[in-house]
Amino acid sequence: MKVPIELLALFRQKAGTDRLEVEVATGPRGEIPFGAAPCKVPQPAAGSAPTVLDALRAVEARLGGQALLEGEDLRPGVLVFLKQSGGAARRVVHPAGERVGPGQAVVLSTAMGGG
């Protein structure tokens, strides 16, 4: 699934654009490599919407060297929102627990100090 990514603040400056589109797998992801511990996070069914975490990992790979995550958590100072097609947005605190649905965009920003 192609996920639109809107970049604000420093992300826009570093990427040189205000918008990206990343390709994110939509499942199945239940395979466990030999010798790996089983994943405790429920895996999506084939064709289900990707998580915000999946989209952020794709952005990290695309931008090369731009760290957004610490494991499955957001790095300090990184703000993420899910924006609906109508323009309403809500903050994402746990990227692994949020899915990006059709018509939604992931918005990346940075926290401003002193507020």
Secondary structure, 3 states (H helix, E strand, C coil): CEEEEEECHHHHHHHCCCEEEEECCCCCCCCCCCCCCCCCCCCCCCCCCCEHHHHHHHHHHHHCCCCCEECCEECCCEEEEEECCCCCEEEECCHHHCECCCCCEEEEEECCCCC
